[in-house]
Amino acid sequence: MQRQPAAATPIAFVKAMLLAYERYGASPAEALRQAQITPAMLRRDATRITAAQLEAFARLAMQQLDDEALGWFSRRLPWGSYGMLSRASLTAPDLGTALKRWCRHHRLLTDDIVFRLEVQGAVARVAIEERRALGAMREFCLLTSLRNLHGVACWLVDSRIPLIEARFPFAAPPHHDVYPLLFPGPVVFGAAQAGFSFDAQYLQLPLRRDERALQAMLQRALQLIVLPYRRDRLLVQRVRELLRTRAGELRTAQALAAALHTSVRSLHRQLQDEGASLQALKDEVRRDQAIELLRRTTRPVKQVALAVGFSNEKSFARAFRLWTGQSPGAFRRAPVDGILSA
């Protein structure tokens, strides 16, 4: 897991949690002291704190107030409530089943907000239905609820789950620049509902955690909210698909990394972690496309070369011979049963 840049978290998040202390008539002095958040920091709207400071303050606030929802809802969610949700999802065979359980069991804690998971074609969507006015706590409630669910989902399958989009039903706040650090994908404000969408293929991933791992995670559960995952177990598959469908516009590593909402360095590192390389994936996709065109069409070899990204027929023929052991012409003339497998 990779850490956010130091002091990236807006003080507005701390002020939102202070509203919970006001609601319950308790003093936040000790929590502020332990998190090293001073009165001067609270007075400056532009103040930023570290993820570690936010984690320390939130943990003590939840324990002191015995409310993991920090005053958002019409009833307290006692310390351990979200751990119970995680445990209830832990025995699911895959992420899709785990998320359905989470959405269903969250309603046992409160129906002030309701999570819904829907799948439409290749896209999975999580949405929050607000069933009561959340008032001044609305932004932090919706942001944290979505980040918590996304963080747990990533933890359950031990994979970064990039988002197609994260949506929020309010105008962009002054600290809107922090949202891309928390949600790995485009962020849209002014939406009809809070929610996020992602590639539905992630729902099929098996869970990789057990009770022992859960006990260890619960000791630092708030890290799932403030620190995004790095590893993406479907990255190779996603890169391969982008190269297959958008090769014309994603010709460089920079363009491909931008489409995946990551940096070029992170892209290469993560592919290496998965035992792959960008060049090898490009060659694989080009090879498969070339074989398909040579088998299924009568297009001249020169046109096939251009279609799969080669500037001339000679360089294509050289690469194709390395891939299959045959020239493009010999490959096309050979009987199908005798063609080397791609």
N, C-alpha and C positions, 0 to 999 in steps of 0.2 A: 504494500500500500504506500502511496506517495503522499507526502505532506504538502499542504497548501503553503504558499509563500508566507513568511512571518508577518504577523499583524495584518491579516487580510479580512478578518471578521469585523463587521460594523458594530459599533457600540449600541446601535438601535436594537440588536438582538438581546443584549443585556437589559436594556430598558424595558423591552417587552416582558422579560422574565420578572423584572421588578414589580410589574403590575400584579403578578401572582402573590407576591408578598403583601401588597396593599390589600388584595382581596381577602386574604386570610389573617390580616392584622399581625403579621410577623415582621421581625427585623432582618434585613439582608446583610447586616454589617459583617458577620463572620464569614459568610460566603464570599462577599466582595473582598474581604481581607485575604482569604486563602487563594483567591484567584488573582490577587494583586491588581485589583481594579480600584482606582482612587476616585474621590469625588471630582477632582479636576478632569479626569478622563470622561466622567459621566456628563459633565457640563458642555463638552465639545462634541457637537454632532458629527464632526469629521473623524473622531477618534476611531482607530482600528486596534483590535486586540488579536492575539494569536489563537489558533485553534485549541491549544492546550489550556489557555485561560478560559475560553468559553466552555470547554469540557469540564474543567474544575468547578466553575460557578454553577453550571446546569446540574451536575451530579449532586452537589451539596444542597442546592435549592430543592430538587426533587425529594431528597431524603428528609430535609427539614420540614417541608410542607406536606410530605407523604402524598405527593401528587405528581406522577410522571407526565401528566398533561399540562402542568404548570398553570392551572387556572383557566384553561381554554373552555372546558366543558361544564355542563350543569352539575356534574358530580366529580369527585376526585377519582383519579386512577391510581390506586395505591402502589407504592414502590414494589416492583416486580411484575407489574401488569404486562408490559411489553415483552418481558422474558417469558411469560406464560404463552403469549401469542407465538413467539419463536419456537417454543417447545412443542406447541400443538402442530406446527408446520414441519417439524424436523423429520417425521417418519414418512412424509410424502414421497412417492416414487420419483417425482420430477418437479421442476420449478412451477409449472402451470398449476398442478394440484396444490402445491404449498401456498401459492398466492391466493387461490380460491379459498383455502382454509383461513388464511389471514383475514381476508375481506369478510368472511362469514363470522369469524370469532371476534373481530373488532366490534361488531354490533352488540356483542354480549357485554362489552365494557361501556359503550356509549352509542347512542344513535343520533347524537348531535351532528356528526358527520358520518357518511356512509361511503365506504370504498366499493367500487365496482370494477371488475376485470372483464373486458370484452375482447374478442378476437375477430377481426375482419380481414379475411385473406391472409396476407403476410405480415400484418401489423397487429400487435397487441396493445391495448390501451387500458390504463388505470385512470379512473376519474373519481373525484370526490364530490359527493352531493352534500351541500350544506343544508341542514335541517333546522338550524337555529342561528340567530345573529351572533357572530363571534366578536363583534365590536372592535375595540382597539387591539385585541390579540389576534385578529384575523390573519394578517400577513404571516406572522411567526408560526401560528398554528398550521396553516396550509403548507407553508414551506417545510416546516419540520416534519409534518406527517408524511409528506411525499418523500422527503429525503430519508426518513427513517425506513419506509417501506422499500425504497430503492436500495438503501444500504444493506438491509437484511437480505434482500433478494440476491445481491452480489455476493454476500457472505455465504449464503446457503449453497451456491454453486461454485464458489471460489473463482469468480470471474467478473471482470468489469462488464457491465451491461450498458453500452452506449445508447443514448436516447435519440430517437428521431426528432422528438420535440418535447419540451416541458412547457406547460401552460399555466398561467395564473390569472385569476379574474379581478385584477386590480391594475391600476396604472403603474408604470415602472417607478419604483421608489428611488430616492437619492443614492442609495447604495446598490443599485441594480447591477453594478459591475461584479459583485460577489456571486451572483447567481450562476454564471458559467463555471465557477470553481466548484459549485455544489452539484450541478446537473450537467453531465457530459454530453452536451448537444445543444441545438438552438433553443433559446428561451423566448417565449412569447408572452407579453403582458396584454391585459385587456381582453382575455378570453372569456368564454361563457362559463367555464368551470375550471377548477384546478385539476391537473392531471399530467400524465406523461405517456408517451407512446414509444415502442421499441420493436425490434425485429422479433416476430413471433417464434422464430427458431429457438430463441433462448428458453422458451417455456418447456422445451423437450429435454433440456439438460438435466441429468440426474443430480440429486443432492449429494454433496461431498462432506457433510458434517455429521457428527454423532453427539451424544450427550456430553461426553468429555469436552469436545470442542465448544459446545454451547456454554458449559460452565466457565471455560476460559474466556470466551467472548463476552459474557455478561459482566465480567470484572471491569471491562473497558468498553461497554456497549456503545457509549456515546461517540466513540471513534467512528462508528458506522455512519453517523450523521455528519460529522465535520471533516472526515478524511475520505476522499474518493478512492475506489479500487484502481489498480493499474492493469492487472492481467486481464486479457480478454480471450476466453477459451474458443471463441468462434472467429477470432481475428483472421486467421488464414482463410477460412471459408468466406468471410465478408470481403476480404481483399480480392480473392479469386472472382467473386461475383461482380465486384465493381470493374475489374479488368475485363471481364467478359461482356458487360453491358454498357460500360461508359469509357472504353479504352480511348476513343477519339478525343475526349475532353480531359482525361486524366493521364496525360502522357508522362508527367514527371512525378517524382516522389513528393514534391511539395504539394501538387494538386491532389494527389491521392490522400496524403495526410490531412489536408484541409477537409476533404470529403468525409473523413473518418473522425474529424474533430479532435485531432491530436497533432503532435509535432513530428517532424521528419525523424528526429532522433528517437522519440518514443516508438514510432512505427517500426523502425529498424530493430530496436532493442526487443520489442515485444514479439516480432516475427522470429528473431533469433531464439527467444525463450521457448517458442513453439516449434523449434527445429526447422525453420523455413527462412527463405530470403526473398526479397522483393523481385530480384532478377529471376530466380528460379520459378516463382509464381507467374511472372510475365511470360517466360518461355513455355511454361505448362499450358497457359491459356492460348498463346499463339499456336502452339503445336496442335491442340485440340481443335481450334477453329480452322487451321489449315487442313487438317485431316478431313474435317467435315465438309469443307468446300471442295476438296479434291474428290471425295467420294460421291457427294450429292449433286454437284453441278458440273457443267462443261466449260466453266469460265477459264480463260487462258491462265497459265501459271503466273504470268506477270500481274494479272489482275488479282489473283489470290494473294500474291506477295504484298501488294499494296493494301489489300483488305485487312491483312493481319498485322500491318504496321511496319513493313519493310520498305525501304526507299527504292530498292531495285531487286530484280529477279535473281541476280548472282548471289547476293548476301542471303536471300531467302533460301535458295537451293543449298547453300553451304550449311545453314542452320538446320534445315529439314533433314539433311543427310546425317547430321549429328544426332538428331532426335530419333530417327527411324532406321538409319542404316541404308536408306534408299534415296534416290533423287525424287523430286516431286513427280516427274514424268513416269518413272518406273513404278512408283507407288500407285499412281492412277491406273496404269495398264495392268497391274497385277490382279489376279483373281481375289475376290474379297476374302476367301478362306485363307489366302496366303499372305494377307496384309498383316504386318506386325501390329500387335496391340498397342494402342496409345497409352 
